[in-house]
């Protein structure tokens, strides 16, 4: 017993896993897309922030270098240096020190040969300054010749990443402005700023803020995607459960359809419900058909067998055998009509029923068909109306098929007309079609069932009493045959008064 429970549990787990497969797949894909989008957004943001920061630092470095260039050029091109040599050097170095400290950069001045002569460090140890203004701290710097060539032409040199041929520790922004006295090159102002030391803290701050926002947004997205995916897949899970019930023959399950939204899944759920209803109706019709056919086959076969056995064993006297053989003949004909109807139904559904049209008078067909029911009409004392005024109307159609339509409609009229009632027939013609009407008095058909009488296997009276024999195929075959000929058939009724069937055929 425990093993059986374990197997059932494992089976349920497997089913749950299969049911959650679409949910898991959609959820993982959606969250992966969101994660990738965040990663690309973060990378793009970091690149954008880095670019903006680098542009701003480069602009600031350039502005300060230009400022130093202008002030230094004014001092070097005047007599102030010769008159106040030491003070001039202090003034230049102090300017370099203040700008370097304020912008976390390094500014120094080189001579015509690219050697550093003035820098911020001179002002910090005045004892290192001689009267010639030589820079002993930056004395090791030698500007590369390719840069000096640009400066000697009076042009500005800039670089977003350089180390002066290894003379600087890290990669730096570099701006070099020439100091010109007319057309004479007197030196240059060099401004450098480390890239990594300033960029990394700035980017790290932005990254921390982005990471916090990302985590908050990702958690919120996780919840929203989970709920939306769950709600989206919910109808599909319901359909999966319902499909399993349908496979077991239970068509009662229906899918809840949202009235607020009209998505493709809602439309699929509606179609699924419609399919379930059709399957339920078909299953009901199938069971009714099997029951009806079983009854319709069993009843005449029982009668035939009983009467034949009675004749053979002498139970039925010879003088009465003709009467019972007539009953046997009628029952055989009824079986033949039932089998023919089912065969025609099979051919129609297979698309193999061929139409062989000929010219014939449909009014005469109605008259001859009524004659075949003369005995039953007399037994029920039914009045036949309309034959005295019916017009001759020829049509071009399959005679055997149209005869089956007329026969079925008159057969129904005779069955459902009470004793002492009437049957009225008419045949009218216009330019395009012939219209046939067959009306009988009786209890009629309720309005809510009029549209159903032409459905396959449908029977208004489920009692299968003697007066309502049939398998529910007659009117369905009538409708199919008429429509195969390009015609139309419908029914009208007043409960307690009459029932009328009207069909039209192209002339």
C-alpha positions in Angstrom: 0.0 0.0 0.0 2.8 2.4 0.9 4.6 1.6 -2.4 1.4 2.5 -4.3 1.2 5.8 -2.5 4.8 6.5 -3.3 4.3 5.8 -7.0 1.2 8.1 -7.0 3.2 10.8 -5.3 6.1 10.5 -7.8 3.6 10.6 -10.6 2.0 13.8 -9.2 5.4 15.4 -8.8 6.3 14.6 -12.4 3.0 16.0 -13.6 3.6 19.2 -11.5 7.0 19.5 -13.0 5.6 19.2 -16.5 2.9 21.7 -15.7 5.5 24.2 -14.3 7.8 23.7 -17.3 6.3 26.6 -19.4 6.1 28.8 -16.3 9.7 28.1 -15.4 10.9 28.6 -19.0 9.0 31.9 -19.5 10.1 33.2 -16.1 13.8 32.3 -16.6 13.9 33.8 -20.1 12.2 37.0 -19.0 14.4 37.5 -16.0 17.5 36.7 -18.1 16.5 39.3 -20.6 16.0 41.8 -17.8 19.3 40.9 -16.2 21.1 41.2 -19.6 19.4 44.6 -20.1 20.6 45.8 -16.7 24.2 44.6 -17.4 24.3 46.3 -20.8 22.7 49.4 -19.2 25.2 49.4 -16.4 28.1 48.9 -18.8 26.8 51.7 -21.0 26.3 54.0 -18.0 29.9 53.3 -16.8 31.3 54.1 -20.3 29.1 57.3 -20.5 30.1 58.4 -17.0 33.8 57.7 -17.7 33.6 59.6 -21.0 31.9 62.6 -19.4 34.5 62.6 -16.5 37.4 62.3 -18.9 36.1 65.1 -21.1 35.5 67.4 -18.1 39.0 66.7 -16.7 40.6 67.2 -20.0 38.8 70.6 -20.5 39.8 71.7 -17.0 43.4 70.6 -17.5 43.5 72.5 -20.8 42.0 75.7 -19.3 44.5 75.7 -16.5 47.4 75.0 -18.8 46.3 77.9 -21.0 46.1 80.2 -17.9 49.6 79.2 -16.8 50.9 79.6 -20.4 49.5 83.2 -20.7 50.8 84.4 -17.3 54.2 82.7 -17.8 54.5 84.2 -21.3 53.9 87.7 -20.0 56.6 87.3 -17.3 59.2 85.7 -19.7 58.7 88.2 -22.4 59.0 91.2 -20.1 62.1 92.6 -18.2 60.6 91.4 -14.9 62.6 88.2 -14.9 66.0 90.0 -15.3 65.1 92.6 -12.6 63.5 90.3 -10.0 64.8 86.9 -11.0 64.2 85.0 -7.7 60.8 86.7 -7.0 59.7 85.9 -10.6 60.6 82.2 -10.1 58.7 82.2 -6.8 55.7 83.8 -8.5 55.7 81.2 -11.3 56.2 78.2 -9.0 53.5 79.5 -6.6 51.0 79.7 -9.4 51.9 76.1 -10.5 51.6 74.9 -6.9 48.2 76.5 -6.3 46.7 75.1 -9.6 48.2 71.7 -9.0 46.8 71.4 -5.5 43.4 72.8 -6.5 42.9 70.4 -9.4 44.9 67.4 -8.2 47.2 67.7 -11.2 50.8 68.5 -11.9 51.9 71.5 -13.9 55.5 72.3 -14.8 57.4 74.4 -17.4 60.1 73.1 -19.7 62.7 75.1 -21.7 63.4 75.1 -25.4 65.0 71.6 -25.2 62.2 69.9 -23.2 63.9 70.0 -19.8 61.7 70.9 -16.7 62.8 74.2 -15.2 59.8 75.4 -13.1 57.5 73.3 -11.0 55.3 73.3 -7.8 58.0 71.6 -5.8 60.4 74.5 -5.9 58.2 76.7 -3.8 58.2 74.0 -1.1 62.0 74.1 -0.6 63.2 77.5 -1.5 66.7 76.5 -0.8 66.6 74.4 -4.0 66.0 77.5 -6.2 69.0 79.1 -7.8 69.1 82.4 -9.5 68.8 80.7 -12.9 65.5 79.0 -11.9 66.6 75.5 -12.6 64.1 72.8 -11.4 66.1 70.2 -9.4 63.0 68.1 -8.4 61.6 67.7 -12.0 65.0 67.9 -13.5 64.7 64.2 -14.6 61.8 64.9 -16.9 62.7 65.2 -20.6 59.8 65.8 -22.9 59.9 63.4 -25.9 61.2 64.9 -29.1 58.0 64.1 -31.1 56.1 66.3 -28.6 58.6 69.1 -28.7 58.4 69.1 -32.5 54.7 69.9 -32.2 55.3 72.6 -29.6 58.0 74.3 -31.6 55.5 74.8 -34.4 53.4 76.8 -31.9 50.7 74.0 -31.8 49.1 72.4 -28.8 49.7 68.8 -27.9 47.0 66.7 -26.0 46.8 63.1 -25.0 44.0 61.1 -23.2 46.5 58.6 -22.0 50.3 58.9 -21.9 53.3 58.5 -19.6 56.0 60.6 -21.5 57.9 57.5 -22.5 57.7 56.0 -19.0 58.7 59.1 -17.1 55.3 59.3 -15.4 54.2 56.5 -13.1 50.6 55.9 -14.5 48.7 56.8 -17.6 47.9 60.6 -17.5 45.9 63.2 -19.3 48.6 65.4 -20.9 48.2 68.9 -22.3 51.2 70.9 -23.6 51.0 74.6 -24.6 53.9 76.3 -26.2 55.2 79.7 -24.8 56.0 81.9 -27.8 57.7 85.3 -27.9 56.5 86.4 -31.3 57.8 83.6 -33.5 60.5 82.5 -31.0 59.8 79.3 -29.0 60.7 80.0 -25.4 59.4 76.8 -23.8 56.1 75.1 -22.9 53.7 74.5 -20.1 53.0 70.9 -19.4 49.9 69.8 -17.5 49.4 66.2 -16.4 46.6 64.4 -14.4 46.5 60.7 -13.5 43.5 59.0 -15.1 43.0 56.0 -12.8 43.5 57.8 -9.4 40.7 60.2 -10.2 38.5 58.1 -12.4 38.3 55.0 -10.2 36.7 56.6 -7.0 34.3 58.6 -9.2 33.2 55.5 -11.2 33.1 53.4 -8.0 30.6 55.9 -6.4 28.4 55.8 -9.5 28.6 52.0 -9.7 27.6 51.6 -6.1 24.5 53.8 -6.7 23.7 51.9 -9.9 24.2 48.5 -8.1 21.8 49.6 -5.3 19.2 50.8 -7.9 19.7 47.6 -9.9 19.1 45.3 -7.0 16.0 47.2 -6.0 14.7 47.2 -9.5 15.6 43.5 -10.1 13.8 42.4 -6.9 10.7 44.4 -8.0 11.0 43.0 -11.5 11.3 39.5 -10.1 8.1 39.8 -8.2 6.2 41.5 -11.1 7.4 39.0 -13.6 6.6 36.1 -11.3 3.0 37.3 -10.8 2.5 38.2 -14.4 3.9 34.8 -15.6 1.8 32.9 -13.1 -1.3 34.7 -14.2 -0.5 34.2 -17.9 0.2 30.5 -17.5 -2.7 29.9 -15.2 -5.3 29.4 -18.1 -2.8 27.0 -19.8 -2.5 25.0 -16.6 -6.3 24.9 -16.4 -6.5 23.8 -20.0 -3.9 21.1 -19.3 -6.0 19.7 -16.4 -9.2 20.0 -18.4 -7.7 18.2 -21.4 -6.8 15.3 -19.1 -10.4 15.2 -17.9 -11.7 15.4 -21.5 -9.4 12.4 -22.3 -11.3 10.5 -19.5 -14.7 11.4 -21.0 -15.5 14.3 -18.5 -16.3 17.4 -20.5 -17.7 19.5 -17.6 -14.5 21.4 -16.9 -14.4 25.0 -18.2 -11.6 27.6 -18.3 -12.1 31.0 -16.5 -11.8 33.8 -19.1 -10.9 37.3 -17.9 -13.5 39.9 -18.9 -11.1 42.8 -18.5 -8.5 41.8 -21.0 -8.7 40.3 -24.5 -5.3 38.6 -25.0 -4.5 35.7 -27.3 -4.6 33.3 -24.3 -8.1 34.6 -23.4 -9.2 33.9 -27.0 -7.6 30.5 -26.8 -9.5 29.8 -23.6 -12.8 30.8 -25.2 -12.0 28.5 -28.1 -11.1 25.8 -25.7 -14.4 26.2 -23.8 -16.3 26.2 -27.2 -14.5 23.0 -28.2 -15.3 21.4 -24.8 -19.0 22.3 -25.3 -19.0 20.8 -28.8 -17.2 17.7 -27.5 -19.8 17.4 -24.7 -22.6 17.8 -27.2 -21.0 15.3 -29.6 -20.5 12.8 -26.8 -24.1 13.2 -25.7 -25.2 12.8 -29.3 -23.0 9.8 -29.7 -24.4 8.1 -26.6 -27.9 9.0 -27.6 -27.2 7.8 -31.1 -25.9 4.4 -29.9 -28.8 4.1 -27.6 -31.3 5.1 -30.3 -29.8 2.9 -33.0 -29.6 0.0 -30.5 -33.3 0.4 -29.8 -34.3 1.0 -33.4 -32.4 -2.1 -34.5 -33.5 -4.3 -31.6 -37.2 -3.6 -31.8 -37.8 -4.5 -35.4 -35.4 -7.4 -35.3 -37.2 -8.8 -32.2 -40.5 -8.4 -34.0 -39.2 -10.0 -37.2 -37.6 -12.9 -35.3 -40.8 -13.5 -33.2 -43.1 -13.5 -36.2 -40.9 -15.7 -38.4 -40.5 -18.2 -35.5 -44.2 -18.1 -35.0 -44.8 -18.9 -38.7 -42.2 -21.6 -38.7 -43.3 -23.5 -35.6 -47.0 -23.1 -36.5 -47.9 -20.8 -33.6 -49.4 -18.3 -36.1 -52.2 -19.9 -38.2 -51.7 -20.0 -42.0 -54.7 -17.8 -42.5 -53.0 -15.0 -40.4 -49.5 -15.4 -41.8 -50.0 -12.8 -44.5 -50.8 -10.1 -41.9 -47.7 -10.9 -39.9 -45.5 -11.2 -43.1 -46.7 -7.7 -44.0 -45.5 -6.5 -40.6 -42.2 -8.2 -41.1 -41.9 -6.5 -44.5 -42.6 -3.1 -43.0 -40.0 -3.7 -40.3 -37.4 -4.8 -42.8 -38.1 -1.7 -44.8 -37.7 0.4 -41.7 -34.3 -1.3 -41.0 -33.3 -0.7 -44.6 -34.1 3.0 -44.3 -32.1 3.2 -41.0 -29.1 1.5 -42.6 -29.4 3.6 -45.7 -29.6 6.8 -43.6 -26.4 5.9 -41.7 -24.6 4.9 -45.0 -25.6 8.2 -46.6 -24.4 10.0 -43.5 -21.1 8.2 -43.7 -20.8 9.1 -47.4 -21.7 12.8 -46.8 -19.1 13.1 -44.0 -16.5 11.4 -46.2 -17.4 13.7 -49.1 -18.2 10.7 -51.4 -21.9 11.3 -51.9 -22.2 12.0 -55.7 -25.1 14.1 -57.0 -26.8 12.8 -60.2 -29.3 15.5 -61.2 -32.2 14.9 -63.5 -35.4 16.8 -64.4 -38.5 15.7 -62.4 -41.7 17.1 -61.0 -41.3 17.6 -57.3 -45.1 18.1 -56.8 -45.7 14.6 -58.2 -43.1 13.3 -55.9 -44.9 14.8 -52.9 -48.2 13.2 -54.1 -46.6 9.7 -54.6 -44.9 9.9 -51.2 -48.2 10.7 -49.5 -49.7 7.6 -51.1 -47.1 5.4 -49.4 -48.4 6.6 -46.1 -52.1 6.1 -47.0 -52.7 3.4 -44.5 -51.3 5.3 -41.6 -53.1 8.5 -42.7 -56.4 6.6 -42.8 -55.7 4.9 -39.4 -55.2 8.4 -37.7 -57.9 10.0 -39.8 -55.5 12.8 -40.9 -56.8 15.4 -43.4 -54.5 16.2 -46.3 -54.6 19.8 -47.5 -53.2 21.5 -50.5 -53.0 18.7 -53.0 -56.0 20.1 -55.0 -54.1 23.4 -55.6 -50.5 22.2 -55.8 -48.7 23.4 -58.9 -46.5 21.3 -61.2 -42.9 22.3 -60.6 -39.9 20.7 -62.3 -36.5 20.9 -60.8 -33.0 19.7 -61.8 -31.7 17.7 -58.9 -30.8 14.2 -57.7 -34.1 12.5 -57.6 -33.3 9.8 -55.0 -31.8 12.3 -52.6 -34.7 14.8 -52.8 -37.1 11.8 -52.5 -35.4 11.0 -49.2 -35.9 14.6 -48.0 -39.6 14.6 -48.9 -40.1 11.1 -47.5 -38.4 12.1 -44.1 -40.4 15.3 -43.8 -43.8 13.6 -44.6 -42.8 10.6 -42.3 -42.3 13.1 -39.5 -45.5 14.9 -40.2 -47.5 11.6 -40.1 -45.8 10.5 -36.9 -46.4 13.7 -35.0 -49.9 14.6 -36.3 -52.5 13.6 -33.7 -55.6 11.6 -34.7 -58.0 13.8 -36.5 -55.3 16.4 -37.4 -54.2 17.6 -40.7 -51.1 17.8 -43.0 -50.8 20.6 -45.5 -48.4 20.6 -48.4 -47.6 23.3 -51.0 -45.2 23.8 -53.9 -44.5 27.3 -55.2 -42.0 28.6 -57.8 -40.4 31.9 -58.5 -37.7 33.0 -60.9 -34.9 31.3 -59.0 -36.2 28.6 -56.8 -39.0 26.2 -55.9 -40.3 26.4 -52.3 -41.8 23.3 -50.6 -43.8 23.6 -47.4 -45.0 20.7 -45.3 -47.1 21.6 -42.3 -48.8 19.3 -39.7 -51.0 20.1 -36.7 -49.9 18.9 -33.3 -48.1 19.9 -30.1 -45.4 21.8 -32.1 -41.7 22.4 -31.2 -40.6 24.9 -28.5 -38.8 27.9 -29.8 -35.5 27.1 -28.0 -35.4 23.7 -29.8 -36.2 24.8 -33.3 -32.5 25.4 -34.2 -31.5 22.0 -32.8 -33.9 19.8 -34.8 -31.5 19.7 -37.7 -28.5 18.6 -35.6 -27.2 15.1 -35.9 -28.7 12.5 -33.5 -31.0 15.1 -32.0 -34.4 13.9 -30.9 -37.0 16.3 -29.3 -38.8 13.4 -27.6 -36.4 11.2 -25.7 -39.0 8.7 -24.6 -38.7 6.6 -27.8 -42.3 5.8 -27.8 -44.0 4.1 -30.7 -44.8 7.4 -32.3 -41.3 8.9 -32.2 -39.2 6.1 -33.8 -36.0 7.2 -35.3 -32.3 7.7 -34.6 -32.2 11.4 -34.9 -30.7 11.4 -38.4 -33.6 12.2 -40.7 -33.7 16.0 -40.4 -29.9 16.2 -40.3 -29.8 14.3 -43.6 -32.5 16.5 -45.0 -30.6 19.6 -44.2 -27.3 18.2 -45.6 -28.9 17.0 -48.9 -30.8 20.3 -49.4 -27.6 22.3 -48.8 -25.6 20.0 -51.2 -28.1 21.1 -53.9 -27.5 24.8 -53.0 -30.8 25.1 -51.2 -32.0 26.1 -47.7 -34.2 24.4 -45.1 -35.7 25.8 -41.9 -38.6 25.1 -39.4 -41.4 27.1 -37.9 -43.7 26.1 -35.1 -46.4 27.3 -32.8 -46.5 25.2 -29.6 -49.9 23.4 -29.5 -50.8 24.5 -33.0 -48.5 23.3 -35.8 -45.0 22.5 -37.1 -43.9 23.5 -40.6 -40.8 22.6 -42.5 -39.8 24.8 -45.5 -37.1 24.0 -48.0 -36.1 25.6 -51.2 -34.2 24.3 -54.2 -32.7 26.2 -57.2 -34.7 25.6 -60.4 
